[in-house]
Amino acid sequence: IRSRYDFLFWFIFFTIVGVPVFYFFLPLYAFWHMDDFSWGETRKVAAMKESFSNPQAQQAAAEKDDDSESDDDEEGGVMG
């Protein structure tokens, strides 16, 4: 059986060592490195493969789609 002093020691040890680590240093480290993707490309998906290789082409295609939709709206007709 452990003594109450053993529990008291570990309580004080966690308070002095663990609280600053888990509530200050670890969140600070995570915040500082949240945009560091040097270890891998986790946001790529198979459907977006072409857009990642040439993002300007996808942006131009999206703008072209927006223009064609606005042309349809200007006709004033009912789609159908």
mmJSON file of the N, C-alpha and C atoms, coordinates in Angstrom:
{"data_MODEL":{"atom_site":{
"group_PDB":["ATOM","ATOM","ATOM","ATOM","ATOM","ATOM","ATOM","ATOM","ATOM","ATOM","ATOM","ATOM","ATOM","ATOM","ATOM","ATOM","ATOM","ATOM","ATOM","ATOM","ATOM","ATOM","ATOM","ATOM","ATOM","ATOM","ATOM","ATOM","ATOM","ATOM","ATOM","ATOM","ATOM","ATOM","ATOM","ATOM","ATOM","ATOM","ATOM","ATOM","ATOM","ATOM","ATOM","ATOM","ATOM","ATOM","ATOM","ATOM","ATOM","ATOM","ATOM","ATOM","ATOM","ATOM","ATOM","ATOM","ATOM","ATOM","ATOM","ATOM","ATOM","ATOM","ATOM","ATOM","ATOM","ATOM","ATOM","ATOM","ATOM","ATOM","ATOM","ATOM","ATOM","ATOM","ATOM","ATOM","ATOM","ATOM","ATOM","ATOM","ATOM","ATOM","ATOM","ATOM","ATOM","ATOM","ATOM","ATOM","ATOM","ATOM","ATOM","ATOM","ATOM","ATOM","ATOM","ATOM","ATOM","ATOM","ATOM","ATOM","ATOM","ATOM","ATOM","ATOM","ATOM","ATOM","ATOM","ATOM","ATOM","ATOM","ATOM","ATOM","ATOM","ATOM","ATOM","ATOM","ATOM","ATOM","ATOM","ATOM","ATOM","ATOM","ATOM","ATOM","ATOM","ATOM","ATOM","ATOM","ATOM","ATOM","ATOM","ATOM","ATOM","ATOM","ATOM","ATOM","ATOM","ATOM","ATOM","ATOM","ATOM","ATOM","ATOM","ATOM","ATOM","ATOM","ATOM","ATOM","ATOM","ATOM","ATOM","ATOM","ATOM","ATOM","ATOM","ATOM","ATOM","ATOM","ATOM","ATOM","ATOM","ATOM","ATOM","ATOM","ATOM","ATOM","ATOM","ATOM","ATOM","ATOM","ATOM","ATOM","ATOM","ATOM","ATOM","ATOM","ATOM","ATOM","ATOM","ATOM","ATOM","ATOM","ATOM","ATOM","ATOM","ATOM","ATOM","ATOM","ATOM","ATOM","ATOM","ATOM","ATOM","ATOM","ATOM","ATOM","ATOM","ATOM","ATOM","ATOM","ATOM","ATOM","ATOM","ATOM","ATOM","ATOM","ATOM","ATOM","ATOM","ATOM","ATOM","ATOM","ATOM","ATOM","ATOM","ATOM","ATOM","ATOM","ATOM","ATOM","ATOM","ATOM","ATOM","ATOM","ATOM","ATOM","ATOM","ATOM","ATOM","ATOM","ATOM","ATOM","ATOM","ATOM","ATOM","ATOM","ATOM","ATOM","ATOM","ATOM"],
"id":[1,2,3,4,5,6,7,8,9,10,11,12,13,14,15,16,17,18,19,20,21,22,23,24,25,26,27,28,29,30,31,32,33,34,35,36,37,38,39,40,41,42,43,44,45,46,47,48,49,50,51,52,53,54,55,56,57,58,59,60,61,62,63,64,65,66,67,68,69,70,71,72,73,74,75,76,77,78,79,80,81,82,83,84,85,86,87,88,89,90,91,92,93,94,95,96,97,98,99,100,101,102,103,104,105,106,107,108,109,110,111,112,113,114,115,116,117,118,119,120,121,122,123,124,125,126,127,128,129,130,131,132,133,134,135,136,137,138,139,140,141,142,143,144,145,146,147,148,149,150,151,152,153,154,155,156,157,158,159,160,161,162,163,164,165,166,167,168,169,170,171,172,173,174,175,176,177,178,179,180,181,182,183,184,185,186,187,188,189,190,191,192,193,194,195,196,197,198,199,200,201,202,203,204,205,206,207,208,209,210,211,212,213,214,215,216,217,218,219,220,221,222,223,224,225,226,227,228,229,230,231,232,233,234,235,236,237,238,239,240],
"type_symbol":["N","C","C","N","C","C","N","C","C","N","C","C","N","C","C","N","C","C","N","C","C","N","C","C","N","C","C","N","C","C","N","C","C","N","C","C","N","C","C","N","C","C","N","C","C","N","C","C","N","C","C","N","C","C","N","C","C","N","C","C","N","C","C","N","C","C","N","C","C","N","C","C","N","C","C","N","C","C","N","C","C","N","C","C","N","C","C","N","C","C","N","C","C","N","C","C","N","C","C","N","C","C","N","C","C","N","C","C","N","C","C","N","C","C","N","C","C","N","C","C","N","C","C","N","C","C","N","C","C","N","C","C","N","C","C","N","C","C","N","C","C","N","C","C","N","C","C","N","C","C","N","C","C","N","C","C","N","C","C","N","C","C","N","C","C","N","C","C","N","C","C","N","C","C","N","C","C","N","C","C","N","C","C","N","C","C","N","C","C","N","C","C","N","C","C","N","C","C","N","C","C","N","C","C","N","C","C","N","C","C","N","C","C","N","C","C","N","C","C","N","C","C","N","C","C","N","C","C","N","C","C","N","C","C","N","C","C","N","C","C"],
"label_atom_id":["N","CA","C","N","CA","C","N","CA","C","N","CA","C","N","CA","C","N","CA","C","N","CA","C","N","CA","C","N","CA","C","N","CA","C","N","CA","C","N","CA","C","N","CA","C","N","CA","C","N","CA","C","N","CA","C","N","CA","C","N","CA","C","N","CA","C","N","CA","C","N","CA","C","N","CA","C","N","CA","C","N","CA","C","N","CA","C","N","CA","C","N","CA","C","N","CA","C","N","CA","C","N","CA","C","N","CA","C","N","CA","C","N","CA","C","N","CA","C","N","CA","C","N","CA","C","N","CA","C","N","CA","C","N","CA","C","N","CA","C","N","CA","C","N","CA","C","N","CA","C","N","CA","C","N","CA","C","N","CA","C","N","CA","C","N","CA","C","N","CA","C","N","CA","C","N","CA","C","N","CA","C","N","CA","C","N","CA","C","N","CA","C","N","CA","C","N","CA","C","N","CA","C","N","CA","C","N","CA","C","N","CA","C","N","CA","C","N","CA","C","N","CA","C","N","CA","C","N","CA","C","N","CA","C","N","CA","C","N","CA","C","N","CA","C","N","CA","C","N","CA","C","N","CA","C","N","CA","C","N","CA","C","N","CA","C","N","CA","C","N","CA","C","N","CA","C","N","CA","C"],
"label_alt_id":[null,null,null,null,null,null,null,null,null,null,null,null,null,null,null,null,null,null,null,null,null,null,null,null,null,null,null,null,null,null,null,null,null,null,null,null,null,null,null,null,null,null,null,null,null,null,null,null,null,null,null,null,null,null,null,null,null,null,null,null,null,null,null,null,null,null,null,null,null,null,null,null,null,null,null,null,null,null,null,null,null,null,null,null,null,null,null,null,null,null,null,null,null,null,null,null,null,null,null,null,null,null,null,null,null,null,null,null,null,null,null,null,null,null,null,null,null,null,null,null,null,null,null,null,null,null,null,null,null,null,null,null,null,null,null,null,null,null,null,null,null,null,null,null,null,null,null,null,null,null,null,null,null,null,null,null,null,null,null,null,null,null,null,null,null,null,null,null,null,null,null,null,null,null,null,null,null,null,null,null,null,null,null,null,null,null,null,null,null,null,null,null,null,null,null,null,null,null,null,null,null,null,null,null,null,null,null,null,null,null,null,null,null,null,null,null,null,null,null,null,null,null,null,null,null,null,null,null,null,null,null,null,null,null,null,null,null,null,null,null],
"label_comp_id":["ILE","ILE","ILE","ARG","ARG","ARG","SER","SER","SER","ARG","ARG","ARG","TYR","TYR","TYR","ASP","ASP","ASP","PHE","PHE","PHE","LEU","LEU","LEU","PHE","PHE","PHE","TRP","TRP","TRP","PHE","PHE","PHE","ILE","ILE","ILE","PHE","PHE","PHE","PHE","PHE","PHE","THR","THR","THR","ILE","ILE","ILE","VAL","VAL","VAL","GLY","GLY","GLY","VAL","VAL","VAL","PRO","PRO","PRO","VAL","VAL","VAL","PHE","PHE","PHE","TYR","TYR","TYR","PHE","PHE","PHE","PHE","PHE","PHE","LEU","LEU","LEU","PRO","PRO","PRO","LEU","LEU","LEU","TYR","TYR","TYR","ALA","ALA","ALA","PHE","PHE","PHE","TRP","TRP","TRP","HIS","HIS","HIS","MET","MET","MET","ASP","ASP","ASP","ASP","ASP","ASP","PHE","PHE","PHE","SER","SER","SER","TRP","TRP","TRP","GLY","GLY","GLY","GLU","GLU","GLU","THR","THR","THR","ARG","ARG","ARG","LYS","LYS","LYS","VAL","VAL","VAL","ALA","ALA","ALA","ALA","ALA","ALA","MET","MET","MET","LYS","LYS","LYS","GLU","GLU","GLU","SER","SER","SER","PHE","PHE","PHE","SER","SER","SER","ASN","ASN","ASN","PRO","PRO","PRO","GLN","GLN","GLN","ALA","ALA","ALA","GLN","GLN","GLN","GLN","GLN","GLN","ALA","ALA","ALA","ALA","ALA","ALA","ALA","ALA","ALA","GLU","GLU","GLU","LYS","LYS","LYS","ASP","ASP","ASP","ASP","ASP","ASP","ASP","ASP","ASP","SER","SER","SER","GLU","GLU","GLU","SER","SER","SER","ASP","ASP","ASP","ASP","ASP","ASP","ASP","ASP","ASP","GLU","GLU","GLU","GLU","GLU","GLU","GLY","GLY","GLY","GLY","GLY","GLY","VAL","VAL","VAL","MET","MET","MET","GLY","GLY","GLY"],
"label_asym_id":["A","A","A","A","A","A","A","A","A","A","A","A","A","A","A","A","A","A","A","A","A","A","A","A","A","A","A","A","A","A","A","A","A","A","A","A","A","A","A","A","A","A","A","A","A","A","A","A","A","A","A","A","A","A","A","A","A","A","A","A","A","A","A","A","A","A","A","A","A","A","A","A","A","A","A","A","A","A","A","A","A","A","A","A","A","A","A","A","A","A","A","A","A","A","A","A","A","A","A","A","A","A","A","A","A","A","A","A","A","A","A","A","A","A","A","A","A","A","A","A","A","A","A","A","A","A","A","A","A","A","A","A","A","A","A","A","A","A","A","A","A","A","A","A","A","A","A","A","A","A","A","A","A","A","A","A","A","A","A","A","A","A","A","A","A","A","A","A","A","A","A","A","A","A","A","A","A","A","A","A","A","A","A","A","A","A","A","A","A","A","A","A","A","A","A","A","A","A","A","A","A","A","A","A","A","A","A","A","A","A","A","A","A","A","A","A","A","A","A","A","A","A","A","A","A","A","A","A","A","A","A","A","A","A","A","A","A","A","A","A"],
"label_entity_id":["1","1","1","1","1","1","1","1","1","1","1","1","1","1","1","1","1","1","1","1","1","1","1","1","1","1","1","1","1","1","1","1","1","1","1","1","1","1","1","1","1","1","1","1","1","1","1","1","1","1","1","1","1","1","1","1","1","1","1","1","1","1","1","1","1","1","1","1","1","1","1","1","1","1","1","1","1","1","1","1","1","1","1","1","1","1","1","1","1","1","1","1","1","1","1","1","1","1","1","1","1","1","1","1","1","1","1","1","1","1","1","1","1","1","1","1","1","1","1","1","1","1","1","1","1","1","1","1","1","1","1","1","1","1","1","1","1","1","1","1","1","1","1","1","1","1","1","1","1","1","1","1","1","1","1","1","1","1","1","1","1","1","1","1","1","1","1","1","1","1","1","1","1","1","1","1","1","1","1","1","1","1","1","1","1","1","1","1","1","1","1","1","1","1","1","1","1","1","1","1","1","1","1","1","1","1","1","1","1","1","1","1","1","1","1","1","1","1","1","1","1","1","1","1","1","1","1","1","1","1","1","1","1","1","1","1","1","1","1","1"],
"label_seq_id":[1,1,1,2,2,2,3,3,3,4,4,4,5,5,5,6,6,6,7,7,7,8,8,8,9,9,9,10,10,10,11,11,11,12,12,12,13,13,13,14,14,14,15,15,15,16,16,16,17,17,17,18,18,18,19,19,19,20,20,20,21,21,21,22,22,22,23,23,23,24,24,24,25,25,25,26,26,26,27,27,27,28,28,28,29,29,29,30,30,30,31,31,31,32,32,32,33,33,33,34,34,34,35,35,35,36,36,36,37,37,37,38,38,38,39,39,39,40,40,40,41,41,41,42,42,42,43,43,43,44,44,44,45,45,45,46,46,46,47,47,47,48,48,48,49,49,49,50,50,50,51,51,51,52,52,52,53,53,53,54,54,54,55,55,55,56,56,56,57,57,57,58,58,58,59,59,59,60,60,60,61,61,61,62,62,62,63,63,63,64,64,64,65,65,65,66,66,66,67,67,67,68,68,68,69,69,69,70,70,70,71,71,71,72,72,72,73,73,73,74,74,74,75,75,75,76,76,76,77,77,77,78,78,78,79,79,79,80,80,80],
"pdbx_PDB_ins_code":[null,null,null,null,null,null,null,null,null,null,null,null,null,null,null,null,null,null,null,null,null,null,null,null,null,null,null,null,null,null,null,null,null,null,null,null,null,null,null,null,null,null,null,null,null,null,null,null,null,null,null,null,null,null,null,null,null,null,null,null,null,null,null,null,null,null,null,null,null,null,null,null,null,null,null,null,null,null,null,null,null,null,null,null,null,null,null,null,null,null,null,null,null,null,null,null,null,null,null,null,null,null,null,null,null,null,null,null,null,null,null,null,null,null,null,null,null,null,null,null,null,null,null,null,null,null,null,null,null,null,null,null,null,null,null,null,null,null,null,null,null,null,null,null,null,null,null,null,null,null,null,null,null,null,null,null,null,null,null,null,null,null,null,null,null,null,null,null,null,null,null,null,null,null,null,null,null,null,null,null,null,null,null,null,null,null,null,null,null,null,null,null,null,null,null,null,null,null,null,null,null,null,null,null,null,null,null,null,null,null,null,null,null,null,null,null,null,null,null,null,null,null,null,null,null,null,null,null,null,null,null,null,null,null,null,null,null,null,null,null],
"Cartn_x":[0.859,0.0,0.903,0.522,1.281,0.812,1.732,1.371,0.735,0.12,-0.497,0.561,1.783,2.848,3.264,3.144,3.442,2.442,1.178,0.159,0.372,0.719,0.972,2.166,3.215,4.388,4.007,3.261,2.907,1.926,1.084,0.2,1.02,1.983,2.834,3.706,4.227,5.061,4.263,3.045,2.217,1.884,1.617,1.281,2.458,3.663,4.838,5.312,5.289,5.838,4.745,3.69,2.701,1.815,1.394,0.486,1.138,2.357,2.958,3.168,3.516,3.757,2.463,1.434,0.202,-0.706,-0.578,-1.464,-0.772,0.556,1.244,2.137,3.123,4.101,3.496,2.719,2.116,1.127,0.195,-0.671,0.105,1.137,1.951,2.678,3.238,3.915,2.931,1.741,0.74,0.288,0.08,-0.326,0.781,2.021,3.152,3.366,3.099,3.375,2.116,0.976,-0.261,-0.27,0.516,0.56,1.785,2.462,3.665,3.285,3.206,2.855,4.06,5.254,6.457,6.55,5.784,5.845,4.91,4.091,3.22,2.161,1.495,0.419,-0.897,-1.472,-2.662,-3.94,-3.903,-5.142,-5.42,-4.553,-4.789,-5.757,-6.697,-7.596,-7.541,-7.957,-7.841,-8.646,-9.815,-10.668,-10.068,-9.2,-8.633,-7.211,-6.777,-5.392,-4.998,-5.847,-5.524,-5.498,-6.377,-6.435,-5.193,-4.595,-3.384,-2.175,-2.162,-1.025,-1.084,-2.291,-2.422,-3.593,-3.401,-4.521,-5.072,-4.244,-4.742,-5.746,-5.525,-6.456,-7.826,-7.846,-9.124,-9.83,-9.073,-9.696,-10.288,-9.576,-10.093,-11.35,-11.35,-12.529,-13.712,-13.46,-14.545,-15.115,-14.235,-14.718,-15.517,-15.099,-15.823,-17.218,-17.306,-18.611,-19.502,-18.921,-19.701,-20.222,-19.401,-19.827,-20.961,-20.878,-21.928,-23.24,-23.18,-24.396,-25.024,-24.205,-24.759,-25.362,-24.84,-25.433,-26.831,-27.012,-28.327,-29.324,-28.867,-29.764,-30.207,-29.354,-29.673,-30.749,-30.925,-31.928,-33.346,-33.548,-34.847,-35.859,-35.44,-36.368,-36.425,-37.409,-37.547,-36.76,-35.938,-35.137,-36.049,-35.828,-36.687,-36.596],
"Cartn_y":[-1.181,0.0,1.242,2.177,3.421,4.378,5.191,6.16,7.391,8.174,9.402,10.381,10.249,11.137,10.824,9.555,9.169,9.821,9.778,10.432,11.948,12.504,13.938,14.329,13.496,13.759,13.791,12.774,12.735,13.84,14.25,15.384,16.655,16.896,18.077,17.975,16.782,16.584,16.902,16.394,16.676,18.156,18.77,20.193,21.028,20.694,21.478,21.147,19.872,19.456,19.282,18.593,18.223,19.358,20.196,21.288,22.237,22.708,23.573,22.869,21.591,20.871,20.709,20.19,19.869,21.068,22.108,23.254,24.49,24.451,25.597,25.195,24.335,24.011,23.209,22.196,21.378,22.169,22.94,23.769,24.83,25.414,26.405,25.775,24.585,23.87,23.529,23.045,22.683,23.908,25.027,26.254,26.761,26.678,27.186,26.369,25.057,24.162,23.685,24.363,23.852,23.916,24.782,24.874,24.194,23.371,22.691,21.332,21.258,19.998,19.412,19.674,19.158,17.638,17.035,15.594,14.833,15.513,14.787,15.687,15.171,15.909,15.225,15.599,14.907,15.407,16.561,17.14,16.775,16.002,15.612,14.428,14.495,13.373,13.055,11.862,11.432,12.313,12.756,13.573,14.95,15.416,16.75,16.711,15.591,15.431,16.499,16.761,17.722,19.148,19.457,20.821,21.158,20.172,20.444,20.622,19.936,20.083,21.385,21.916,23.151,23.963,24.668,25.371,26.521,27.164,28.275,27.796,26.604,26.076,25.819,25.302,25.045,26.355,27.361,28.648,29.264,29.146,29.677,28.919,27.601,26.809,27.184,27.449,27.832,29.194,30.11,31.42,31.303,30.409,30.196,29.637,28.696,28.152,29.24,30.127,31.225,32.147,32.412,33.267,32.627,31.312,30.653,30.626,30.521,30.552,31.933,32.981,34.328,34.627,34.036,34.211,33.611,32.452,31.813,32.682,33.33,34.169,35.41,35.917,37.134,36.919,35.679,35.417,35.661,35.48,35.76,34.651,33.575,32.484,31.496,30.648,29.599,28.401,27.871,26.716,25.512,24.681,23.501,22.788],
"Cartn_z":[0.0,0.0,0.0,-0.837,-0.897,0.186,0.582,1.617,0.994,1.815,1.321,0.838,1.327,0.885,-0.548,-0.919,-2.299,-3.259,-2.906,-3.726,-3.766,-2.626,-2.555,-3.42,-3.392,-4.229,-5.706,-6.172,-7.594,-7.971,-7.061,-7.321,-7.531,-6.658,-6.786,-8.024,-8.297,-9.489,-10.758,-10.878,-12.054,-12.141,-11.002,-10.997,-11.486,-11.058,-11.433,-12.849,-13.231,-14.528,-15.58,-15.265,-16.262,-16.725,-15.826,-16.205,-17.208,-16.961,-17.992,-19.328,-19.296,-20.546,-21.322,-20.679,-21.397,-21.638,-20.861,-21.027,-21.591,-21.757,-22.318,-23.493,-23.247,-24.288,-25.432,-25.141,-26.195,-27.057,-26.497,-27.356,-28.127,-27.511,-28.209,-29.391,-29.187,-30.27,-31.388,-31.036,-32.043,-32.823,-32.139,-32.826,-33.741,-33.285,-34.064,-35.335,-35.28,-36.403,-37.118,-36.959,-37.548,-39.066,-39.685,-41.142,-41.732,-40.972,-41.435,-42.014,-43.337,-43.995,-44.712,-44.203,-44.835,-44.707,-43.796,-43.586,-44.511,-45.313,-46.231,-46.818,-47.83,-48.492,-48.161,-47.046,-46.556,-47.189,-47.831,-48.349,-49.794,-50.423,-51.805,-51.848,-52.765,-53.015,-54.498,-54.875,-56.263,-57.211,-56.794,-57.667,-57.919,-57.038,-57.167,-57.72,-58.274,-58.703,-59.728,-60.701,-61.75,-61.199,-60.271,-59.751,-58.938,-58.265,-57.502,-58.411,-59.561,-60.456,-61.235,-61.487,-62.241,-61.674,-60.551,-59.914,-60.733,-61.571,-62.365,-63.403,-63.966,-64.963,-64.335,-63.11,-62.464,-62.137,-61.715,-61.41,-62.675,-63.794,-65.055,-65.48,-65.291,-65.638,-64.759,-63.481,-62.573,-62.969,-63.345,-63.784,-65.073,-65.966,-67.214,-66.922,-65.966,-65.581,-64.993,-64.2,-63.617,-64.712,-65.723,-66.832,-67.62,-67.846,-68.618,-67.837,-66.536,-65.736,-65.774,-65.743,-65.776,-67.144,-68.234,-69.559,-69.605,-68.97,-68.943,-68.188,-67.132,-66.338,-67.111,-67.986,-68.706,-69.778,-70.238,-71.267,-70.765,-69.47,-68.899,-69.156,-69.758,-70.051,-68.911,-68.985,-67.985,-68.478,-67.567,-67.96,-68.069,-69.078,-69.143,-70.387],
"occupancy":[1.0,1.0,1.0,1.0,1.0,1.0,1.0,1.0,1.0,1.0,1.0,1.0,1.0,1.0,1.0,1.0,1.0,1.0,1.0,1.0,1.0,1.0,1.0,1.0,1.0,1.0,1.0,1.0,1.0,1.0,1.0,1.0,1.0,1.0,1.0,1.0,1.0,1.0,1.0,1.0,1.0,1.0,1.0,1.0,1.0,1.0,1.0,1.0,1.0,1.0,1.0,1.0,1.0,1.0,1.0,1.0,1.0,1.0,1.0,1.0,1.0,1.0,1.0,1.0,1.0,1.0,1.0,1.0,1.0,1.0,1.0,1.0,1.0,1.0,1.0,1.0,1.0,1.0,1.0,1.0,1.0,1.0,1.0,1.0,1.0,1.0,1.0,1.0,1.0,1.0,1.0,1.0,1.0,1.0,1.0,1.0,1.0,1.0,1.0,1.0,1.0,1.0,1.0,1.0,1.0,1.0,1.0,1.0,1.0,1.0,1.0,1.0,1.0,1.0,1.0,1.0,1.0,1.0,1.0,1.0,1.0,1.0,1.0,1.0,1.0,1.0,1.0,1.0,1.0,1.0,1.0,1.0,1.0,1.0,1.0,1.0,1.0,1.0,1.0,1.0,1.0,1.0,1.0,1.0,1.0,1.0,1.0,1.0,1.0,1.0,1.0,1.0,1.0,1.0,1.0,1.0,1.0,1.0,1.0,1.0,1.0,1.0,1.0,1.0,1.0,1.0,1.0,1.0,1.0,1.0,1.0,1.0,1.0,1.0,1.0,1.0,1.0,1.0,1.0,1.0,1.0,1.0,1.0,1.0,1.0,1.0,1.0,1.0,1.0,1.0,1.0,1.0,1.0,1.0,1.0,1.0,1.0,1.0,1.0,1.0,1.0,1.0,1.0,1.0,1.0,1.0,1.0,1.0,1.0,1.0,1.0,1.0,1.0,1.0,1.0,1.0,1.0,1.0,1.0,1.0,1.0,1.0,1.0,1.0,1.0,1.0,1.0,1.0,1.0,1.0,1.0,1.0,1.0,1.0,1.0,1.0,1.0,1.0,1.0,1.0],
"B_iso_or_equiv":[0.0,0.0,0.0,0.0,0.0,0.0,0.0,0.0,0.0,0.0,0.0,0.0,0.0,0.0,0.0,0.0,0.0,0.0,0.0,0.0,0.0,0.0,0.0,0.0,0.0,0.0,0.0,0.0,0.0,0.0,0.0,0.0,0.0,0.0,0.0,0.0,0.0,0.0,0.0,0.0,0.0,0.0,0.0,0.0,0.0,0.0,0.0,0.0,0.0,0.0,0.0,0.0,0.0,0.0,0.0,0.0,0.0,0.0,0.0,0.0,0.0,0.0,0.0,0.0,0.0,0.0,0.0,0.0,0.0,0.0,0.0,0.0,0.0,0.0,0.0,0.0,0.0,0.0,0.0,0.0,0.0,0.0,0.0,0.0,0.0,0.0,0.0,0.0,0.0,0.0,0.0,0.0,0.0,0.0,0.0,0.0,0.0,0.0,0.0,0.0,0.0,0.0,0.0,0.0,0.0,0.0,0.0,0.0,0.0,0.0,0.0,0.0,0.0,0.0,0.0,0.0,0.0,0.0,0.0,0.0,0.0,0.0,0.0,0.0,0.0,0.0,0.0,0.0,0.0,0.0,0.0,0.0,0.0,0.0,0.0,0.0,0.0,0.0,0.0,0.0,0.0,0.0,0.0,0.0,0.0,0.0,0.0,0.0,0.0,0.0,0.0,0.0,0.0,0.0,0.0,0.0,0.0,0.0,0.0,0.0,0.0,0.0,0.0,0.0,0.0,0.0,0.0,0.0,0.0,0.0,0.0,0.0,0.0,0.0,0.0,0.0,0.0,0.0,0.0,0.0,0.0,0.0,0.0,0.0,0.0,0.0,0.0,0.0,0.0,0.0,0.0,0.0,0.0,0.0,0.0,0.0,0.0,0.0,0.0,0.0,0.0,0.0,0.0,0.0,0.0,0.0,0.0,0.0,0.0,0.0,0.0,0.0,0.0,0.0,0.0,0.0,0.0,0.0,0.0,0.0,0.0,0.0,0.0,0.0,0.0,0.0,0.0,0.0,0.0,0.0,0.0,0.0,0.0,0.0,0.0,0.0,0.0,0.0,0.0,0.0],
"pdbx_formal_charge":[null,null,null,null,null,null,null,null,null,null,null,null,null,null,null,null,null,null,null,null,null,null,null,null,null,null,null,null,null,null,null,null,null,null,null,null,null,null,null,null,null,null,null,null,null,null,null,null,null,null,null,null,null,null,null,null,null,null,null,null,null,null,null,null,null,null,null,null,null,null,null,null,null,null,null,null,null,null,null,null,null,null,null,null,null,null,null,null,null,null,null,null,null,null,null,null,null,null,null,null,null,null,null,null,null,null,null,null,null,null,null,null,null,null,null,null,null,null,null,null,null,null,null,null,null,null,null,null,null,null,null,null,null,null,null,null,null,null,null,null,null,null,null,null,null,null,null,null,null,null,null,null,null,null,null,null,null,null,null,null,null,null,null,null,null,null,null,null,null,null,null,null,null,null,null,null,null,null,null,null,null,null,null,null,null,null,null,null,null,null,null,null,null,null,null,null,null,null,null,null,null,null,null,null,null,null,null,null,null,null,null,null,null,null,null,null,null,null,null,null,null,null,null,null,null,null,null,null,null,null,null,null,null,null,null,null,null,null,null,null],
"auth_seq_id":[1,1,1,2,2,2,3,3,3,4,4,4,5,5,5,6,6,6,7,7,7,8,8,8,9,9,9,10,10,10,11,11,11,12,12,12,13,13,13,14,14,14,15,15,15,16,16,16,17,17,17,18,18,18,19,19,19,20,20,20,21,21,21,22,22,22,23,23,23,24,24,24,25,25,25,26,26,26,27,27,27,28,28,28,29,29,29,30,30,30,31,31,31,32,32,32,33,33,33,34,34,34,35,35,35,36,36,36,37,37,37,38,38,38,39,39,39,40,40,40,41,41,41,42,42,42,43,43,43,44,44,44,45,45,45,46,46,46,47,47,47,48,48,48,49,49,49,50,50,50,51,51,51,52,52,52,53,53,53,54,54,54,55,55,55,56,56,56,57,57,57,58,58,58,59,59,59,60,60,60,61,61,61,62,62,62,63,63,63,64,64,64,65,65,65,66,66,66,67,67,67,68,68,68,69,69,69,70,70,70,71,71,71,72,72,72,73,73,73,74,74,74,75,75,75,76,76,76,77,77,77,78,78,78,79,79,79,80,80,80],
"auth_comp_id":["ILE","ILE","ILE","ARG","ARG","ARG","SER","SER","SER","ARG","ARG","ARG","TYR","TYR","TYR","ASP","ASP","ASP","PHE","PHE","PHE","LEU","LEU","LEU","PHE","PHE","PHE","TRP","TRP","TRP","PHE","PHE","PHE","ILE","ILE","ILE","PHE","PHE","PHE","PHE","PHE","PHE","THR","THR","THR","ILE","ILE","ILE","VAL","VAL","VAL","GLY","GLY","GLY","VAL","VAL","VAL","PRO","PRO","PRO","VAL","VAL","VAL","PHE","PHE","PHE","TYR","TYR","TYR","PHE","PHE","PHE","PHE","PHE","PHE","LEU","LEU","LEU","PRO","PRO","PRO","LEU","LEU","LEU","TYR","TYR","TYR","ALA","ALA","ALA","PHE","PHE","PHE","TRP","TRP","TRP","HIS","HIS","HIS","MET","MET","MET","ASP","ASP","ASP","ASP","ASP","ASP","PHE","PHE","PHE","SER","SER","SER","TRP","TRP","TRP","GLY","GLY","GLY","GLU","GLU","GLU","THR","THR","THR","ARG","ARG","ARG","LYS","LYS","LYS","VAL","VAL","VAL","ALA","ALA","ALA","ALA","ALA","ALA","MET","MET","MET","LYS","LYS","LYS","GLU","GLU","GLU","SER","SER","SER","PHE","PHE","PHE","SER","SER","SER","ASN","ASN","ASN","PRO","PRO","PRO","GLN","GLN","GLN","ALA","ALA","ALA","GLN","GLN","GLN","GLN","GLN","GLN","ALA","ALA","ALA","ALA","ALA","ALA","ALA","ALA","ALA","GLU","GLU","GLU","LYS","LYS","LYS","ASP","ASP","ASP","ASP","ASP","ASP","ASP","ASP","ASP","SER","SER","SER","GLU","GLU","GLU","SER","SER","SER","ASP","ASP","ASP","ASP","ASP","ASP","ASP","ASP","ASP","GLU","GLU","GLU","GLU","GLU","GLU","GLY","GLY","GLY","GLY","GLY","GLY","VAL","VAL","VAL","MET","MET","MET","GLY","GLY","GLY"],
"auth_asym_id":["A","A","A","A","A","A","A","A","A","A","A","A","A","A","A","A","A","A","A","A","A","A","A","A","A","A","A","A","A","A","A","A","A","A","A","A","A","A","A","A","A","A","A","A","A","A","A","A","A","A","A","A","A","A","A","A","A","A","A","A","A","A","A","A","A","A","A","A","A","A","A","A","A","A","A","A","A","A","A","A","A","A","A","A","A","A","A","A","A","A","A","A","A","A","A","A","A","A","A","A","A","A","A","A","A","A","A","A","A","A","A","A","A","A","A","A","A","A","A","A","A","A","A","A","A","A","A","A","A","A","A","A","A","A","A","A","A","A","A","A","A","A","A","A","A","A","A","A","A","A","A","A","A","A","A","A","A","A","A","A","A","A","A","A","A","A","A","A","A","A","A","A","A","A","A","A","A","A","A","A","A","A","A","A","A","A","A","A","A","A","A","A","A","A","A","A","A","A","A","A","A","A","A","A","A","A","A","A","A","A","A","A","A","A","A","A","A","A","A","A","A","A","A","A","A","A","A","A","A","A","A","A","A","A","A","A","A","A","A","A"],
"auth_atom_id":["N","CA","C","N","CA","C","N","CA","C","N","CA","C","N","CA","C","N","CA","C","N","CA","C","N","CA","C","N","CA","C","N","CA","C","N","CA","C","N","CA","C","N","CA","C","N","CA","C","N","CA","C","N","CA","C","N","CA","C","N","CA","C","N","CA","C","N","CA","C","N","CA","C","N","CA","C","N","CA","C","N","CA","C","N","CA","C","N","CA","C","N","CA","C","N","CA","C","N","CA","C","N","CA","C","N","CA","C","N","CA","C","N","CA","C","N","CA","C","N","CA","C","N","CA","C","N","CA","C","N","CA","C","N","CA","C","N","CA","C","N","CA","C","N","CA","C","N","CA","C","N","CA","C","N","CA","C","N","CA","C","N","CA","C","N","CA","C","N","CA","C","N","CA","C","N","CA","C","N","CA","C","N","CA","C","N","CA","C","N","CA","C","N","CA","C","N","CA","C","N","CA","C","N","CA","C","N","CA","C","N","CA","C","N","CA","C","N","CA","C","N","CA","C","N","CA","C","N","CA","C","N","CA","C","N","CA","C","N","CA","C","N","CA","C","N","CA","C","N","CA","C","N","CA","C","N","CA","C","N","CA","C","N","CA","C","N","CA","C","N","CA","C","N","CA","C","N","CA","C"],
"pdbx_PDB_model_num":[1,1,1,1,1,1,1,1,1,1,1,1,1,1,1,1,1,1,1,1,1,1,1,1,1,1,1,1,1,1,1,1,1,1,1,1,1,1,1,1,1,1,1,1,1,1,1,1,1,1,1,1,1,1,1,1,1,1,1,1,1,1,1,1,1,1,1,1,1,1,1,1,1,1,1,1,1,1,1,1,1,1,1,1,1,1,1,1,1,1,1,1,1,1,1,1,1,1,1,1,1,1,1,1,1,1,1,1,1,1,1,1,1,1,1,1,1,1,1,1,1,1,1,1,1,1,1,1,1,1,1,1,1,1,1,1,1,1,1,1,1,1,1,1,1,1,1,1,1,1,1,1,1,1,1,1,1,1,1,1,1,1,1,1,1,1,1,1,1,1,1,1,1,1,1,1,1,1,1,1,1,1,1,1,1,1,1,1,1,1,1,1,1,1,1,1,1,1,1,1,1,1,1,1,1,1,1,1,1,1,1,1,1,1,1,1,1,1,1,1,1,1,1,1,1,1,1,1,1,1,1,1,1,1,1,1,1,1,1,1]
}}}
